[in-house]
Amino acid sequence: GLANKKTVTVQAAGKDQSVLLATTKPRKQNKPAALLHRSVMKKEFRRMAKAVQNQV
């Protein structure tokens, strides 16, 4: 966030092996509430890995 306007965060979302993928919106830097686009992935591991790879 501080130096780069576009960032990607990958975190564990819970005990059910889901993944939280959060990307920042470059045009919302002055609005902290709308800055992140969060999506929770609950599919199988290969699909989640491919989706994360496509976002980065």
C-alpha positions as CSV (number, residue, x, y, z in Angstrom):
1,G,0.0,0.0,0.0
2,L,2.3,2.9,0.8
3,A,4.6,2.8,-2.2
4,N,2.5,0.6,-4.6
5,K,-1.1,1.4,-5.4
6,K,-2.0,-2.1,-6.5
7,T,-1.4,-4.9,-3.9
8,V,-2.6,-8.4,-3.3
9,T,-3.1,-10.2,0.0
10,V,-3.7,-13.9,0.5
11,Q,-4.8,-15.2,3.9
12,A,-6.4,-18.2,5.5
13,A,-10.1,-17.4,5.9
14,G,-11.1,-20.1,8.4
15,K,-10.9,-23.6,9.6
16,D,-12.5,-25.0,6.4
17,Q,-9.4,-24.5,4.3
18,S,-10.8,-21.5,2.5
19,V,-8.7,-18.6,1.2
20,L,-9.3,-14.9,1.4
21,L,-8.0,-13.0,-1.6
22,A,-7.9,-9.2,-1.1
23,T,-6.8,-6.8,-3.8
24,T,-6.6,-3.0,-3.5
25,K,-8.4,-0.7,-5.9
26,P,-5.9,1.8,-7.2
27,R,-8.5,4.6,-7.6
28,K,-9.9,4.3,-4.0
29,Q,-6.6,5.3,-2.2
30,N,-8.3,8.2,-0.4
31,K,-11.4,6.1,0.7
32,P,-10.2,3.4,3.2
33,A,-13.6,1.8,3.6
34,A,-13.8,1.0,-0.2
35,L,-10.1,0.3,-0.7
36,L,-10.1,-3.5,-0.6
37,H,-11.9,-5.9,-2.8
38,R,-12.3,-9.1,-0.8
39,S,-13.2,-12.5,-2.1
40,V,-13.4,-15.8,-0.2
41,M,-12.6,-19.0,-2.2
42,K,-13.9,-22.3,-1.0
43,K,-13.3,-24.6,-3.9
44,E,-10.6,-27.2,-4.3
45,F,-6.9,-26.3,-4.0
46,R,-6.0,-26.4,-7.7
47,R,-8.9,-24.0,-8.6
48,M,-7.9,-21.6,-5.8
49,A,-4.3,-21.6,-6.8
50,K,-5.1,-20.9,-10.4
51,A,-7.5,-18.1,-9.4
52,V,-4.8,-16.5,-7.2
53,Q,-2.3,-16.8,-10.0
54,N,-4.6,-15.1,-12.5
55,Q,-5.1,-12.2,-10.1
56,V,-1.4,-11.6,-9.6
